[in-house]
Amino acid sequence: MTKKIAICIMFALVALLGTAAFAQTAPALTPAQKAIVGTWDEQNGGGIAELFIKDGVIYGKIVHTSPKLDNNGVCSKCDGARKNQPYVGMVIMYGFKQVGTTDVWAGGSIVDVYNAGRVVSGKITVEKGGAEVTVRGFIGSPMLGESHTWKRIK
């Protein structure tokens, strides 16, 4: 009986080791990616957002809303796939790519949930060694926009 148990344990170990050998690990983040990825306080009652990376592109989602929005509410003013989607968990920033080797991420879009779900162009600049980010939303030219400074929570 003990020989059968030993054989079963050996097969289980071989299977585990074989699985581990083929498992892929996520690529390590670059210093610039580490500086932008995290949880951010949007300041001035703006809520809390999480910036994350997927395939080298920065995305942002709502973690907690501001008092202006209901945490249990939905974006009834949004269009398309975001229509009636809950605010918490909604991806409101997408498509941001690093500009060269700088601390600037551009080419993305921001869903303005406070303004009828309108989608505007955006740019994110990492400031103070990753303690803050400046998020700029604009229509057309970056000169025609508004900036907000977010502070890192974690």
MIMI-118248 format. One record per residue (C-alpha): residue number from 1; residue in three letters; x, y, z. Coordinates in Angstrom, 3 decimals. Layout:
N
<site NUM; "ALA"; <X; Y; Z>> ...
***
This chain:
154
<site 1; "MET"; <0.000; 0.000; 0.000>> <site 2; "THR"; <2.792; 2.445; 0.851>> <site 3; "LYS"; <4.453; 1.822; -2.512>> <site 4; "LYS"; <1.261; 2.969; -4.300>> <site 5; "ILE"; <1.112; 6.123; -2.167>> <site 6; "ALA"; <4.773; 6.880; -2.903>> <site 7; "ILE"; <4.161; 6.441; -6.648>> <site 8; "CYS"; <1.107; 8.756; -6.509>> <site 9; "ILE"; <3.106; 11.397; -4.658>> <site 10; "MET"; <5.920; 11.130; -7.230>> <site 11; "PHE"; <3.480; 11.600; -10.136>> <site 12; "ALA"; <1.911; 14.590; -8.384>> <site 13; "LEU"; <5.331; 16.209; -7.846>> <site 14; "VAL"; <6.358; 15.589; -11.449>> <site 15; "ALA"; <3.075; 17.133; -12.652>> <site 16; "LEU"; <3.541; 20.192; -10.429>> <site 17; "LEU"; <7.144; 20.702; -11.478>> <site 18; "GLY"; <6.238; 20.283; -15.134>> <site 19; "THR"; <3.470; 22.858; -14.812>> <site 20; "ALA"; <5.812; 25.312; -13.072>> <site 21; "ALA"; <8.399; 24.921; -15.831>> <site 22; "PHE"; <5.871; 26.029; -18.459>> <site 23; "ALA"; <4.238; 28.782; -16.403>> <site 24; "GLN"; <4.830; 32.272; -17.724>> <site 25; "THR"; <5.609; 35.125; -15.399>> <site 26; "ALA"; <4.468; 38.674; -16.017>> <site 27; "PRO"; <7.241; 40.893; -17.341>> <site 28; "ALA"; <8.806; 43.198; -14.775>> <site 29; "LEU"; <7.635; 46.802; -14.844>> <site 30; "THR"; <10.050; 49.490; -15.976>> <site 31; "PRO"; <10.763; 52.368; -13.556>> <site 32; "ALA"; <8.446; 54.625; -15.600>> <site 33; "GLN"; <5.658; 52.046; -15.425>> <site 34; "LYS"; <6.149; 51.630; -11.670>> <site 35; "ALA"; <5.887; 55.407; -11.270>> <site 36; "ILE"; <2.470; 55.636; -12.934>> <site 37; "VAL"; <0.810; 52.382; -11.866>> <site 38; "GLY"; <-1.072; 52.633; -8.580>> <site 39; "THR"; <-4.052; 54.045; -6.717>> <site 40; "TRP"; <-4.571; 57.799; -6.917>> <site 41; "ASP"; <-6.641; 60.366; -5.031>> <site 42; "GLU"; <-8.094; 62.649; -7.676>> <site 43; "GLN"; <-8.088; 65.517; -5.104>> <site 44; "ASN"; <-10.716; 68.204; -4.587>> <site 45; "GLY"; <-13.441; 65.616; -4.074>> <site 46; "GLY"; <-12.755; 63.888; -7.383>> <site 47; "GLY"; <-12.738; 60.303; -6.115>> <site 48; "ILE"; <-10.143; 57.535; -6.300>> <site 49; "ALA"; <-8.798; 55.954; -9.472>> <site 50; "GLU"; <-6.500; 53.026; -10.155>> <site 51; "LEU"; <-4.035; 53.313; -13.028>> <site 52; "PHE"; <-2.885; 49.956; -14.365>> <site 53; "ILE"; <-0.935; 48.609; -17.297>> <site 54; "LYS"; <-1.997; 46.056; -19.878>> <site 55; "ASP"; <0.207; 45.209; -22.849>> <site 56; "GLY"; <2.335; 48.322; -22.238>> <site 57; "VAL"; <-0.688; 50.645; -22.305>> <site 58; "ILE"; <-2.019; 52.606; -19.310>> <site 59; "TYR"; <-5.676; 52.328; -18.320>> <site 60; "GLY"; <-7.553; 53.875; -15.420>> <site 61; "LYS"; <-10.680; 52.779; -13.585>> <site 62; "ILE"; <-12.840; 54.278; -10.864>> <site 63; "VAL"; <-12.275; 52.697; -7.442>> <site 64; "HIS"; <-14.407; 55.114; -5.414>> <site 65; "THR"; <-16.484; 57.995; -6.698>> <site 66; "SER"; <-16.656; 61.571; -5.541>> <site 67; "PRO"; <-19.624; 62.916; -3.585>> <site 68; "LYS"; <-20.852; 64.275; -6.947>> <site 69; "LEU"; <-21.521; 60.702; -8.075>> <site 70; "ASP"; <-23.269; 57.868; -6.271>> <site 71; "ASN"; <-20.944; 54.897; -5.570>> <site 72; "ASN"; <-23.889; 52.599; -6.228>> <site 73; "GLY"; <-24.972; 54.581; -9.269>> <site 74; "VAL"; <-24.591; 54.020; -12.965>> <site 75; "CYS"; <-23.513; 56.305; -15.780>> <site 76; "SER"; <-26.882; 56.938; -17.377>> <site 77; "LYS"; <-25.370; 59.813; -19.416>> <site 78; "CYS"; <-22.630; 57.658; -20.965>> <site 79; "ASP"; <-22.866; 56.280; -24.500>> <site 80; "GLY"; <-22.145; 52.851; -25.923>> <site 81; "ALA"; <-20.799; 50.086; -23.695>> <site 82; "ARG"; <-20.554; 52.457; -20.711>> <site 83; "LYS"; <-24.263; 53.321; -20.838>> <site 84; "ASN"; <-25.788; 52.376; -17.453>> <site 85; "GLN"; <-22.500; 50.757; -16.349>> <site 86; "PRO"; <-21.722; 51.167; -12.615>> <site 87; "TYR"; <-19.270; 53.978; -11.907>> <site 88; "VAL"; <-17.158; 51.850; -9.563>> <site 89; "GLY"; <-15.005; 49.584; -11.705>> <site 90; "MET"; <-15.636; 51.561; -14.909>> <site 91; "VAL"; <-12.564; 52.021; -17.112>> <site 92; "ILE"; <-12.523; 55.758; -17.775>> <site 93; "MET"; <-8.982; 56.111; -19.141>> <site 94; "TYR"; <-7.484; 54.056; -21.914>> <site 95; "GLY"; <-4.845; 53.997; -24.641>> <site 96; "PHE"; <-2.065; 55.964; -22.919>> <site 97; "LYS"; <1.417; 55.123; -24.218>> <site 98; "GLN"; <4.740; 56.327; -22.929>> <site 99; "VAL"; <6.315; 59.147; -24.944>> <site 100; "GLY"; <9.855; 57.908; -25.579>> <site 101; "THR"; <11.600; 57.389; -22.263>> <site 102; "THR"; <9.948; 60.361; -20.550>> <site 103; "ASP"; <7.506; 60.447; -17.639>> <site 104; "VAL"; <4.751; 61.483; -20.054>> <site 105; "TRP"; <1.994; 59.160; -21.246>> <site 106; "ALA"; <-0.113; 60.433; -24.152>> <site 107; "GLY"; <-2.415; 59.420; -26.977>> <site 108; "GLY"; <-5.110; 58.179; -24.639>> <site 109; "SER"; <-8.719; 59.045; -23.979>> <site 110; "ILE"; <-10.635; 60.015; -20.837>> <site 111; "VAL"; <-14.342; 59.486; -20.237>> <site 112; "ASP"; <-15.705; 62.574; -18.485>> <site 113; "VAL"; <-18.399; 60.960; -16.324>> <site 114; "TYR"; <-19.244; 64.386; -14.867>> <site 115; "ASN"; <-20.054; 65.803; -18.296>> <site 116; "ALA"; <-22.541; 63.487; -19.996>> <site 117; "GLY"; <-19.929; 60.751; -20.477>> <site 118; "ARG"; <-18.102; 62.794; -23.124>> <site 119; "VAL"; <-14.781; 61.288; -24.267>> <site 120; "VAL"; <-11.832; 63.685; -24.472>> <site 121; "SER"; <-8.165; 63.269; -25.386>> <site 122; "GLY"; <-5.683; 63.054; -22.567>> <site 123; "LYS"; <-2.128; 63.201; -21.353>> <site 124; "ILE"; <-0.646; 62.034; -18.035>> <site 125; "THR"; <2.616; 63.359; -16.612>> <site 126; "VAL"; <4.315; 61.705; -13.639>> <site 127; "GLU"; <5.527; 64.323; -11.150>> <site 128; "LYS"; <7.633; 64.356; -7.979>> <site 129; "GLY"; <9.161; 60.926; -8.538>> <site 130; "GLY"; <5.793; 59.192; -8.753>> <site 131; "ALA"; <4.125; 60.917; -5.779>> <site 132; "GLU"; <1.781; 62.812; -8.120>> <site 133; "VAL"; <0.446; 62.684; -11.641>> <site 134; "THR"; <-0.969; 65.548; -13.660>> <site 135; "VAL"; <-3.906; 64.401; -15.768>> <site 136; "ARG"; <-4.833; 66.731; -18.623>> <site 137; "GLY"; <-8.027; 66.311; -20.598>> <site 138; "PHE"; <-8.602; 68.288; -23.758>> <site 139; "ILE"; <-10.551; 68.557; -26.980>> <site 140; "GLY"; <-8.406; 69.061; -30.063>> <site 141; "SER"; <-5.322; 70.856; -28.782>> <site 142; "PRO"; <-3.761; 70.225; -25.355>> <site 143; "MET"; <-3.877; 74.014; -24.948>> <site 144; "LEU"; <-7.687; 73.750; -24.889>> <site 145; "GLY"; <-8.054; 71.663; -21.796>> <site 146; "GLU"; <-7.945; 71.298; -18.066>> <site 147; "SER"; <-5.374; 69.699; -15.761>> <site 148; "HIS"; <-5.841; 67.981; -12.423>> <site 149; "THR"; <-3.132; 66.845; -10.019>> <site 150; "TRP"; <-3.663; 63.456; -8.380>> <site 151; "LYS"; <-1.766; 62.269; -5.314>> <site 152; "ARG"; <-0.614; 58.682; -4.862>> <site 153; "ILE"; <-2.422; 56.631; -2.250>> <site 154; "LYS"; <-0.473; 53.415; -2.942>> 
***
